[in-house]
Amino acid sequence: MKIGVFDRVASLDQIEVDMRAAADHGVDSYWITQAFGTDTLTMIGALARGIEMTIGTAVIPTYPRHPMVLAQQALTTNLLIGGRLKLGIGPSHPSVVEPCWGMSYERPARHMEEYVQALTGALTQHVRFRGEVITARGDLDIPGAVAPPVLVSALGPKLLDLTGRLADGTITWMVGPRTLSELTIPIIRSAAAQAERPEPEVVVCVPVCVTSALGGARATAQTDFGWYDGLPSYRAMLAREGLPGAAQLAIIGDEAGVRGEIERYRHIGATTFAVQVFGTPEERQTTRELVWRLAAESR
């Protein structure tokens, strides 16, 4: 299992420092969110040149971006950073898609199945796709650009099945080890095998804090991650895991305890464990140092 970092862009200067530090310490990959702040692919193209590690998006929402437009941007970004991009995409949530973008979230599985087919076609720079909800027809012209792997933030069985059949893997958030071992990994591997595709990547993103101040870290986890409880798709994953809320998914403890919890994900088949570092500045630095040690041990 490879070791990565999962983060958001709070500061362009700071995330460049963090990416370079992770690369210098042998971390395999750095996964960056996309919300309503800085555009992630633009930031990667500007800051990740010369940083020798895989840089991934986790994840780009699909609804507001036509697959040909996203392919054009991803190919350009991948060209800029020397072919080290992994393109994570996902459907976002109805609470964003409908009120913010004025689009229907009525058929997310159909949308994603057609989107992945259109996107992977467009990444070859020659696409001729017409579905029920998406049409993508045309040629791109980006000489030298290599198509990045496409990973999908699949949670439920339908999305996991289409991800195994059509994409290169999945990226999970708010999904625990029980759900991964009983639902996520079996379905995506089976679908990939039936489609005669390579075994898919399973990138697991989890909040982690190395600390002796357990009570304070748990309170921080509730503040930082408790709002995910209001999103039905994540709430369903947490219920399947048997957890009352998102904060309980965070791995909190001393180094030995954190190592043991992370090792569980290796045993169930995660291919990359991406750490969302959180806590006080001191706890964050202690956690980063553990990530660096784990990365060195996994090489």
Number of C-alpha atoms within 10 A of each C-alpha: 17 19 26 30 27 22 23 18 18 10 10 15 10 11 18 18 13 16 23 20 15 24 20 13 17 22 27 23 26 25 27 22 21 19 14 6 10 15 13 21 24 13 16 21 19 14 19 22 15 10 18 19 21 19 25 28 25 30 23 25 20 19 22 13 12 15 24 25 14 21 24 19 16 24 27 21 25 25 21 19 21 18 18 22 30 22 25 26 25 23 23 18 16 18 13 15 18 14 10 9 12 10 13 12 17 10 9 18 18 16 18 24 21 22 27 22 20 24 24 21 22 26 25 16 21 16 20 12 17 13 14 8 12 17 16 22 13 12 15 16 10 12 10 12 20 20 22 23 17 23 29 29 24 25 24 15 14 16 24 28 22 23 27 30 23 21 25 23 26 27 25 22 20 25 24 24 21 16 17 22 16 13 16 24 21 14 22 28 23 18 21 23 15 10 12 11 16 14 15 22 22 25 27 24 23 21 25 27 31 28 21 13 13 14 11 13 24 19 14 17 23 17 11 15 18 15 12 17 17 12 12 13 16 19 19 16 22 22 14 15 19 13 14 12 21 26 23 19 21 21 23 24 19 16 15 9 13 18 16 11 15 19 14 13 20 15 12 14 17 20 18 21 25 28 24 21 22 23 23 14 9 12 19 18 16 19 24 24 15 17 24 23 15 19 21 15 11 13 11
